[in-house]
Amino acid sequence: MRVSLHSSDEAVRRTLIPIRSWSFEKIARYGQRFYRPRDRKVGLRFAVSPSFPLEVSQLVPLFSPEVFSIELTPLNATETTRANGFTSAVGAGDPPGSFKVVEDFRAAGFEVAICFANPAADELRASCGMSVAANRDAPLPPRRWRNKEQEE
C-alpha cells in the first residue's frame, strides 16, 4: 500500500490534494493495522518540491520506520505545476546521495527509495494524472504494442 503525502504540513497537503482525505494520524493508525511483520512496508510517497514543506521531524512521531518506508519522486512538469511555479527538488540526473531529505529520513531509521518516472510513461503521458489531464487534447503518440485483435 502507498499513500501520497507530498508534504509534512497537513494544511499544505490539503491544498495539493483538494479532495476528502485522511489526516496523518488516521493514515498512521491504518498503516499500523495494515502492516504485517515480514511483509512489505506501507509506502509514504512525496513528490519533492522546494514549495512543499518536508520536515522529517514532524513525521517521525506518527509514522514508525518499522512500518513505513519513504518514496521520493520528482514533481512532473505539467501545465498545472508550471502555472503554480512549482519545481521539482528531485531530478533524474542527481546522484541519490545529494538529497538532504534522504539523509534525514535515513537518519530517522526509514528505508528510502527514489523513484523516477519511466521515460516511456512520460511519452505516453501516463506517469501522472495531472500530466494526462493537462495534455488530454493533445494527440497520443503511436502505439508500440499490438493487442490480439490487431494480430488477427
C-alpha positions as CSV (number, residue, x, y, z in Angstrom):
1,M,0.0,0.0,0.0
2,R,1.2,3.5,-0.8
3,V,-0.1,6.8,0.4
4,S,0.7,10.2,-1.2
5,L,1.5,12.8,1.5
6,H,3.7,15.2,-0.6
7,S,4.3,17.4,2.5
8,S,4.8,17.1,6.2
9,D,2.4,20.0,6.7
10,E,-1.2,18.8,6.6
11,A,-2.6,22.2,5.6
12,V,-0.3,22.3,2.6
13,R,-1.2,18.7,1.8
14,R,-4.9,19.7,1.7
15,T,-4.2,22.3,-0.9
16,L,-2.2,19.9,-3.0
17,I,-4.8,17.1,-2.7
18,P,-8.1,19.1,-2.6
19,I,-10.3,16.1,-2.0
20,R,-11.6,14.5,1.2
21,S,-8.6,12.7,2.6
22,W,-7.5,11.2,5.9
23,S,-5.4,13.1,8.5
24,F,-1.8,12.0,9.0
25,E,-2.9,10.4,12.4
26,K,-5.6,8.3,10.7
27,I,-3.2,7.2,7.9
28,A,-0.7,6.2,10.6
29,R,-3.2,4.2,12.5
30,Y,-4.5,2.4,9.4
31,G,-0.9,1.7,8.3
32,Q,-0.1,0.2,11.7
33,R,-3.2,-2.1,11.3
34,F,-2.4,-2.9,7.6
35,Y,1.2,-3.9,8.1
36,R,2.2,-7.5,8.9
37,P,5.7,-8.4,10.1
38,R,8.0,-9.6,7.3
39,D,5.6,-8.1,4.8
40,R,6.2,-5.0,2.6
41,K,6.1,-1.8,4.5
42,V,3.5,0.9,3.8
43,G,4.9,3.5,1.4
44,L,4.7,7.2,2.1
45,R,5.1,9.0,-1.2
46,F,6.4,12.5,-1.6
47,A,6.6,14.5,-4.8
48,V,9.5,16.6,-3.6
49,S,9.4,20.3,-4.3
50,P,11.0,23.4,-2.6
51,S,7.5,24.7,-2.5
52,F,6.2,21.9,-0.2
53,P,7.5,21.7,3.4
54,L,9.0,18.3,4.2
55,E,10.3,18.1,7.7
56,V,11.2,14.6,8.8
57,S,11.0,15.6,12.4
58,Q,7.3,16.3,12.0
59,L,6.5,12.9,10.6
60,V,8.6,10.7,12.9
61,P,6.2,10.9,15.9
62,L,3.3,9.5,13.8
63,F,5.0,7.1,11.2
64,S,7.2,4.3,12.5
65,P,10.2,3.3,10.3
66,E,9.3,-0.3,11.3
67,V,6.0,0.0,9.4
68,F,6.5,2.8,6.9
69,S,9.0,3.3,4.1
70,I,9.6,6.5,2.1
71,E,9.3,7.0,-1.7
72,L,10.5,10.3,-3.1
73,T,9.5,11.2,-6.7
74,P,10.2,14.2,-8.9
75,L,7.4,16.6,-9.5
76,N,6.2,16.1,-13.1
77,A,6.5,19.2,-15.2
78,T,2.9,19.8,-16.2
79,E,0.9,22.8,-17.2
80,T,-0.5,22.9,-13.6
81,T,2.9,22.7,-11.9
82,R,4.3,25.4,-14.2
83,A,1.3,27.6,-13.7
84,N,1.7,27.4,-9.9
85,G,5.5,28.0,-10.1
86,F,6.3,24.5,-8.7
87,T,9.6,22.9,-9.4
88,S,11.0,19.5,-8.5
89,A,13.7,19.1,-5.9
90,V,14.5,15.6,-7.2
91,G,15.9,15.2,-10.7
92,A,16.8,12.1,-12.7
93,G,20.4,13.4,-13.2
94,D,21.1,14.0,-9.5
95,P,23.1,11.4,-7.6
96,P,20.8,9.8,-4.9
97,G,23.0,10.9,-2.0
98,S,22.7,14.5,-3.0
99,F,19.3,14.9,-1.4
100,K,19.5,16.1,2.2
101,V,16.0,14.9,2.9
102,V,17.2,11.3,2.0
103,E,19.9,11.6,4.7
104,D,17.3,13.0,7.2
105,F,14.8,10.1,6.6
106,R,17.6,7.5,6.8
107,A,19.0,9.0,10.0
108,A,15.4,8.6,11.4
109,G,15.5,4.9,10.5
110,F,13.4,4.9,7.3
111,E,14.2,2.9,4.2
112,V,14.1,5.4,1.3
113,A,13.5,4.8,-2.4
114,I,13.9,7.5,-5.1
115,C,11.5,6.7,-7.9
116,F,11.8,8.2,-11.3
117,A,9.2,8.0,-14.0
118,N,9.8,5.7,-16.9
119,P,10.5,7.8,-20.0
120,A,8.1,5.7,-22.0
121,A,5.3,6.6,-19.4
122,D,6.1,10.3,-19.8
123,E,5.9,9.9,-23.6
124,L,2.5,8.3,-23.3
125,R,1.5,10.9,-20.7
126,A,0.8,8.2,-18.2
127,S,3.3,8.9,-15.4
128,C,1.0,11.3,-13.6
129,G,-2.7,12.0,-13.6
130,M,-2.0,15.8,-13.8
131,S,0.1,15.2,-16.9
132,V,-2.8,13.3,-18.5
133,A,-5.3,15.9,-17.6
134,A,-3.1,18.8,-18.8
135,N,-2.5,17.1,-22.2
136,R,-5.9,15.5,-22.8
137,D,-6.5,17.4,-26.0
138,A,-3.0,16.6,-27.5
139,P,-2.7,13.7,-29.9
140,L,-1.4,10.5,-28.4
141,P,1.9,9.1,-29.8
142,P,1.6,5.9,-31.9
143,R,1.2,2.7,-30.0
144,R,4.2,0.4,-29.8
145,W,2.4,-2.7,-29.0
146,R,-0.3,-4.8,-30.6
147,N,-3.3,-6.5,-29.0
148,K,-4.7,-9.8,-30.1
149,E,-7.4,-8.2,-32.3
150,Q,-4.7,-6.4,-34.3
151,E,-2.7,-9.6,-34.8
152,E,-5.7,-11.5,-36.4
